[in-house]
């Protein structure tokens, strides 16, 4: 199975100890959420990430598999 790209939304800010484990994912903070983007090798890795998030007591908002041709969205720019 080929790697797939995912978007994972978590309420609040992810602790530094988990961020250290997520070095292959792009992390953006969009208050009041943290959004992770990146490729995971298989469903086992997705379940492992969800389990780790749950184990830290964080509230998982959304896990979405991105279409193969969709790049992770850029964080919104503040209004001027």
Buried (B, 14 or more C-beta within 10 A) or exposed (E): EEEBBBBBBBEEBBEEEBBEEBEEBEBBEEEEBBBBBBBBEEEEBBEEBEEBBEEEEBEEBEBEEBEEEEEBEEEEEEEE
